[in-house]
């Protein structure tokens, strides 16, 4: 027979894992940047008009590259 303490521990673990899954799915991914007009305006306001491919000061290079990839029509020369 299975010990009641083992069953209780497994049950508690399953509840804890379920709670964590629900929490993290509800809170989303805070580092993931959404493609919205507001974010586009924020990034383009920092652009260097002489070199639109340059990463603006204070901007994460990875997020900047992701931003450029969302607008290949405007930043085609930056994506080569």
C-alpha positions in Angstrom: 0.0 0.0 0.0 1.1 3.6 -0.7 2.0 5.6 2.4 -0.5 8.4 3.1 2.4 10.9 3.6 3.6 10.2 0.1 0.2 10.7 -1.4 -0.3 13.9 0.6 3.2 15.2 -0.6 2.4 14.4 -4.2 -1.0 16.1 -4.0 0.5 19.2 -2.4 3.2 19.3 -5.1 0.6 19.0 -7.8 -1.3 21.9 -6.3 1.9 24.0 -6.0 2.8 23.4 -9.6 -0.7 24.2 -10.8 -0.7 27.4 -8.8 2.6 28.4 -10.4 1.4 27.7 -13.9 -1.7 29.7 -13.3 0.3 32.6 -11.8 2.8 32.8 -14.6 0.3 32.4 -17.4 -1.8 35.3 -15.8 1.1 37.6 -15.3 2.4 37.2 -18.9 6.0 37.8 -20.0 7.1 41.2 -18.7 10.2 41.3 -21.0 8.3 40.5 -24.1 7.7 43.6 -26.1 4.3 43.9 -27.8 4.0 45.4 -31.3 1.7 48.4 -30.7 1.5 51.9 -32.1 2.6 53.2 -28.7 5.8 51.1 -28.7 6.5 52.1 -32.3 6.2 55.7 -31.4 8.5 55.2 -28.4 11.2 53.6 -30.5 11.0 55.9 -33.4 11.1 59.0 -31.2 14.6 57.9 -30.2 15.9 57.3 -33.7 18.9 59.0 -35.1 17.6 60.6 -38.3 21.1 60.2 -39.9 21.3 56.5 -39.1 18.0 54.8 -38.4 19.7 51.5 -37.9 21.7 52.7 -34.9 20.5 51.5 -31.5 19.2 54.5 -29.7 20.7 55.4 -26.3 19.0 53.6 -23.5 17.4 51.0 -25.8 18.1 47.3 -25.5 19.8 46.1 -28.7 17.8 43.0 -28.8 14.5 44.9 -28.5 15.7 47.3 -31.2 16.5 44.5 -33.6 13.1 43.0 -32.9 11.5 46.3 -33.6 13.3 46.7 -36.9 12.1 43.2 -37.9 8.5 44.2 -37.4 8.9 47.0 -40.1 11.0 45.5 -42.9 9.5 48.1 -45.3 11.1 51.0 -43.3 14.2 49.2 -42.1 15.2 46.9 -45.0 18.7 48.2 -45.1 19.1 47.5 -41.4 18.1 43.9 -41.7 20.7 42.8 -44.3 
